[in-house]
Amino acid sequence: MTANGAHRTATRRRRQLWAGVLALVGLVLLVVGLTAADGVAAWVEVLVAILLLVVSYVVQHLARRDAVYRHDEQR
């Protein structure tokens, strides 16, 4: 593996880690917002949770796209 390939692999893993962290925080906020919170706080938590889950999906998609769509000679 070349230095550039190692850098890409590290970047992909870092993006996947951040996607996982964002998804976990989003799911925790969603559960708390749907079960424990009341009123406006519940709606804010649910909206922030949905936003975090969408951002997590986008970051994960970027990491997968980099791995799947690079040229064959770079693999």
C-alpha beads as a LAMMPS data file, in Angstrom:
LAMMPS data file: protein, C-alpha beads

75 atoms
74 bonds

1 atom types
1 bond types

-500.0 500.0 xlo xhi
-500.0 500.0 ylo yhi
-500.0 500.0 zlo zhi

Masses

1 110.0

Atoms # bond

1 1 1 0.000 0.000 0.000
2 1 1 1.363 3.389 -0.921
3 1 1 1.469 6.393 1.352
4 1 1 -1.486 7.873 -0.508
5 1 1 -3.431 4.631 -0.080
6 1 1 -2.672 4.558 3.631
7 1 1 -3.830 8.159 3.928
8 1 1 -7.094 7.339 2.132
9 1 1 -7.667 4.322 4.350
10 1 1 -7.064 6.383 7.480
11 1 1 -9.403 9.098 6.237
12 1 1 -12.117 6.561 5.421
13 1 1 -11.819 4.933 8.854
14 1 1 -11.902 8.315 10.584
15 1 1 -15.054 9.267 8.654
16 1 1 -16.681 5.960 9.536
17 1 1 -15.804 6.489 13.196
18 1 1 -17.356 9.960 13.181
19 1 1 -20.435 8.614 11.401
20 1 1 -20.808 6.003 14.138
21 1 1 -20.388 8.544 16.920
22 1 1 -22.924 10.897 15.346
23 1 1 -25.402 8.060 14.857
24 1 1 -25.007 6.908 18.458
25 1 1 -25.518 10.413 19.848
26 1 1 -28.484 10.889 17.518
27 1 1 -30.117 7.666 18.644
28 1 1 -29.604 8.503 22.323
29 1 1 -31.147 11.939 21.824
30 1 1 -34.034 10.395 19.909
31 1 1 -34.772 7.922 22.692
32 1 1 -34.536 10.612 25.376
33 1 1 -36.652 13.002 23.324
34 1 1 -39.359 10.421 22.747
35 1 1 -39.481 8.978 26.258
36 1 1 -38.248 11.330 28.982
37 1 1 -38.430 14.902 27.714
38 1 1 -41.586 17.015 27.743
39 1 1 -42.807 19.930 25.691
40 1 1 -40.477 22.024 23.599
41 1 1 -37.365 20.259 24.866
42 1 1 -38.639 16.973 23.454
43 1 1 -39.228 18.471 20.015
44 1 1 -35.820 20.128 20.017
45 1 1 -34.121 16.873 20.998
46 1 1 -35.978 14.911 18.330
47 1 1 -35.120 17.459 15.631
48 1 1 -31.451 17.537 16.652
49 1 1 -31.414 13.726 16.706
50 1 1 -32.844 13.532 13.191
51 1 1 -30.311 16.099 12.008
52 1 1 -27.447 14.114 13.556
53 1 1 -28.671 10.893 11.965
54 1 1 -28.840 12.546 8.538
55 1 1 -25.346 14.026 8.953
56 1 1 -24.103 10.599 10.032
57 1 1 -25.550 9.053 6.882
58 1 1 -23.915 11.707 4.685
59 1 1 -20.497 11.228 6.328
60 1 1 -20.801 7.456 5.974
61 1 1 -21.811 7.849 2.330
62 1 1 -18.754 10.011 1.656
63 1 1 -16.487 7.393 3.233
64 1 1 -18.033 4.587 1.181
65 1 1 -17.981 6.602 -2.037
66 1 1 -14.266 7.216 -1.668
67 1 1 -13.651 3.476 -1.258
68 1 1 -15.965 2.276 -4.033
69 1 1 -15.548 4.830 -6.814
70 1 1 -11.812 5.317 -6.986
71 1 1 -10.028 4.086 -10.114
72 1 1 -8.854 0.479 -10.391
73 1 1 -5.183 1.426 -10.621
74 1 1 -5.445 3.176 -7.254
75 1 1 -6.820 0.090 -5.464

Bonds

1 1 1 2
2 1 2 3
3 1 3 4
4 1 4 5
5 1 5 6
6 1 6 7
7 1 7 8
8 1 8 9
9 1 9 10
10 1 10 11
11 1 11 12
12 1 12 13
13 1 13 14
14 1 14 15
15 1 15 16
16 1 16 17
17 1 17 18
18 1 18 19
19 1 19 20
20 1 20 21
21 1 21 22
22 1 22 23
23 1 23 24
24 1 24 25
25 1 25 26
26 1 26 27
27 1 27 28
28 1 28 29
29 1 29 30
30 1 30 31
31 1 31 32
32 1 32 33
33 1 33 34
34 1 34 35
35 1 35 36
36 1 36 37
37 1 37 38
38 1 38 39
39 1 39 40
40 1 40 41
41 1 41 42
42 1 42 43
43 1 43 44
44 1 44 45
45 1 45 46
46 1 46 47
47 1 47 48
48 1 48 49
49 1 49 50
50 1 50 51
51 1 51 52
52 1 52 53
53 1 53 54
54 1 54 55
55 1 55 56
56 1 56 57
57 1 57 58
58 1 58 59
59 1 59 60
60 1 60 61
61 1 61 62
62 1 62 63
63 1 63 64
64 1 64 65
65 1 65 66
66 1 66 67
67 1 67 68
68 1 68 69
69 1 69 70
70 1 70 71
71 1 71 72
72 1 72 73
73 1 73 74
74 1 74 75
